[in-house]
Amino acid sequence: MFEGYLGQALCVARLLEQLTKEEVLSELNKRLGTSLSLELFDGMERDIEEIDTITFDAWCGLFRWNREKVFKCAQNLKQNARRSDEDIKESLEEVLQELDYEQWRESQDN
């Protein structure tokens, strides 16, 4: 599906939440009861290392984004892989605006 882009999408979510790699890694290790290294974590964010389903679900749980939003971001990253930097920036801004709107709408429903 969007393998090869999920780690990058999770990195986008982390940056939007203004969290460091160390903060996310520490919380992931607590939630999973593991001791993932910073090198492995970096490899997962760069889509060099695979992310298993359990880790992916725990990782998504750290952010305001749900799985669907991460998948949507990964899809956008995949589609933009061959586009110019300016096109990518515009496209990501559109996706982020759409995600912000969805988040706002969900908060209004509650």
N, C-alpha and C positions, 0 to 999 in steps of 0.2 A: 504494500500500500504506500506508505510514506516513509518506510524504513530509509535510513540515511538522512532523514531530516527531523526526526523526533527529538533527538538530543539538542539540535539547534533551536527547535521550537521551545523546548524547556529552558534553554539559555535565554531566549527572548523573554519568556515569562519571568525568569529570575531577575533579569535586568530591569524589567518594568516594576517589579516588587522592590527594587533597590536592595537586593540581598547579595552578599558576597558568596563566592563558591564555598568558602569555609563554613558559613552559616547554614547553607543548604545541606552540605555534606554532613555536618554535625547533626542536624535534625533528622536527616535520612538514616544515619547510623542509629540514632536513638529509636526511631520508629520501627526500623527493620531488625534491630538487635544485631547489627553487623559492624564491621570495621573497614568499610570501603576506603581506599586510599584516595588522596587528592589526585594522584596521577590517573587512577581508574575513572574517577569522577570527571576529570578533564577530558579523558578519552570518550566518555559517554556523551558529554555535551558537544563534542566535536564529531560525533557519529563514527568514531573509530571503533569503539567498544559497543557491544550490544547492550540494550536495556531490557531486562526481563519484565514481564507483566506486573509482578509484585512490586518491583522497584519503580516502574513507571507509575502505577497507581499511587504509591506513597509519595512520589515526587510531585505528581499533580495535586495531591492533597495539601501541599505546602503553600500553594498559590490560590489566588481568587479565580484562576482559570480552571474549568473542569476539563475532562478528557477531550470533549468535543472541540473546545477552543484550542487546545494544544494540537489536535489533529488538523484543524482548519489552518492554523499557523504553519504547520508542517507542509500542508498541501500548497499553501501560498509560497513557501520557500522553494518547494520543488518546481513550481511553475515559473518562478523567477530565476531559476538557476542559469538560464541562458540570456537573461535580459541585462540591459545597461544598469549601472548603479542608480541613475536618476529614476528610471522606470521602477526599479525595485523599491526605492525610497517612497515614491508616490503610492505604489501598491501596498506597501506595509502600513503607510499612514492611513489608507482607506480601511484596511483590515483592523487596525487598532481602533479607529473611530467606530467601526461597526461593533467590535467587541465591547468598547466602552458603552455604547448605546444599549447593547444587550444586557450588560451588567446593570446599568441604570434602570432599565425596564424591569429586570428581575427584582431590584430593590424596591421599586414602586409597587410591585405585585404583592410584596410581603407586608 
